[in-house]
């Protein structure tokens, strides 16, 4: 079976409008802004039907030929926008596979159910070009054992793409995700939600992650801590990051109401026109004297 090769990290914009017309407006804006991949979050569509996913996919093909697409219909237990039932969600994903989506995203907890695995496996067995992203999410904190979970997902779906997303309470919590990308055996997606996980959204291009996500704007994000497409392009200079990019660290204690808030990442020194392939990170610290966090 032929798959897209992970020769780059795709800067992916989720499309999260509540209707098809609004979604197409977001698609046009994302493509104009330089999105390299789109994720159609069909769970945001009101009155969802499988045909809506097929219609959106066809419209994307017309607006942005060659732009890969992920189709997702997220389980509400893992962050889905609407409380759509399991049968409908799977029908949407199967329709997207049949219509030629490059990827569909299905939750690991659901993929392990034999009846669901069978329904998505049949189109793949018949030579579908689609590839599965098998995902796990934790909105409360870190996974108890991210490496074990990664291994479990790979074992359950050897040809799939493991996706592990969890909430970082401190920048140090991002190291599990960064380590997963560094140690990956094939394509992998590993990101942290929340302000403290921001660095995990910038580093995948250096580490070789398959995708990283950026919202179209601040009002259309689909996960806590997503930065915008414009910020990724302009502030973090995402297009200029590669395996040789160096990360410089400055330490700063940042508190708001007794809580640590977002680490500050800066692309200001990463301009290749200055002969420097690097960016800087100002990290929040837990102690009054501070320590390097990344």
C-alpha positions, -999 to 999 in steps of 0.1 A, spaced: 0 0 0 13 34 -9 13 62 17 23 99 17 59 100 28 67 122 58 93 142 40 80 173 57 60 183 87 26 195 75 14 228 90 -22 218 94 -52 241 99 -84 226 114 -116 236 97 -142 240 124 -172 259 110 -207 249 119 -219 247 83 -205 238 49 -205 274 36 -186 286 66 -162 257 63 -155 266 27 -147 302 38 -123 288 63 -107 265 37 -101 294 14 -86 316 41 -64 287 53 -51 280 18 -44 317 12 -25 318 45 -2 290 35 -17 259 52 0 227 40 -27 204 51 -63 207 62 -82 189 89 -119 188 83 -134 186 118 -168 173 108 -179 170 144 -183 208 143 -209 207 115 -245 210 126 -269 184 113 -240 162 102 -245 137 74 -218 116 57 -226 134 24 -214 167 40 -179 153 45 -178 142 9 -191 176 -3 -164 194 17 -137 171 5 -146 177 -31 -147 214 -25 -112 213 -10 -99 194 -40 -112 221 -62 -99 250 -41 -65 235 -33 -54 206 -56 -27 186 -40 -34 197 -4 -37 166 18 -67 163 40 -74 147 74 -111 140 81 -120 138 118 -153 133 135 -142 135 171 -158 115 199 -173 140 224 -154 121 251 -122 132 235 -130 167 226 -157 164 200 -178 196 194 -212 178 191 -225 147 208 -228 126 176 -233 89 180 -207 63 173 -225 49 142 -228 83 125 -191 92 133 -179 60 117 -202 64 86 -187 99 81 -151 85 83 -159 56 59 -175 80 35 -144 102 36 -122 72 29 -143 62 0 -141 98 -13 -103 98 -13 -93 115 20 -56 110 26 -61 105 63 -89 99 88 -85 103 125 -101 77 148 -97 75 185 -76 46 198 -102 38 224 -127 33 197 -104 16 172 -98 -12 196 -135 -22 195 -137 -51 170 -169 -39 154 -154 -4 146 -120 -18 135 -138 -40 111 -158 -12 96 -127 10 89 -105 -20 79 -127 -31 49 -121 0 27 -84 -1 36 -82 -38 26 -98 -29 -8 -68 -6 -16 -80 27 -3 -53 54 -5 -64 66 30 -43 61 61 -55 59 97 -44 84 124 -50 66 156 -53 91 184 -54 94 221 -62 126 241 -59 136 278 -74 170 287 -65 166 324 -27 162 322 1 139 310 -4 103 300 6 79 327 30 62 303 33 79 269 58 54 255 36 25 265 6 41 249 26 48 218 36 11 216 1 -1 222 -12 21 193 16 9 169 8 -27 179 -29 -22 173 -25 -5 139 11 -10 125 3 9 93 -14 38 111 0 70 125 0 72 163 -12 106 176 -8 114 213 -21 147 226 -22 157 263 -23 187 285 10 203 297 8 221 330 45 232 327 69 234 298 87 204 313 56 183 306 63 188 269 93 166 270 73 134 267 59 145 234 93 157 222 109 124 232 82 105 213 90 123 181 127 118 187 123 81 193 95 74 168 95 44 145 78 59 115 53 87 113 40 101 145 21 130 159 28 142 195 16 175 208 7 192 241 -24 213 248 -24 244 269 -2 275 270 27 255 286 27 231 256 33 257 230 69 246 223 56 212 214 37 228 185 67 246 171 93 218 174 77 190 153 92 204 121 126 201 136 119 166 151 102 152 120 66 149 133 40 143 106 19 173 114 15 203 137 -17 222 141 -24 259 139 -58 276 141 -70 299 113 -76 326 140 -80 329 177 -118 321 175 -116 289 154 -91 268 174 -100 232 182 -77 226 211 -64 246 240 -30 263 233 -33 262 195 -14 292 180 -27 308 149 -15 302 113 -2 338 111 18 334 143 34 301 132 44 318 99 54 352 111 64 349 148 79 314 149 90 314 112 78 279 109 87 276 72 124 281 81 126 254 108 144 222 98 164 194 115 194 217 119 175 245 136 189 253 170 168 262 200 182 288 224 168 291 259 164 320 281 148 316 315 122 339 328 97 335 357 63 343 344 33 342 367 -3 354 365 -25 351 396 -1 326 411 -1 304 380 26 298 355 14 309 321 27 304 285 63 301 277 73 327 252 88 315 220 104 339 196 114 336 160 130 370 161 165 356 159 156 328 134 158 348 103 180 331 77 187 365 62 209 370 93 227 337 86 212 321 117 190 290 117 176 292 152 148 304 175 147 313 211 125 302 239 118 321 271 106 295 296 87 299 329 104 285 359 92 269 391 117 284 414 127 319 423 162 314 409 151 296 378 166 268 357 168 259 320 136 242 309 144 233 274 
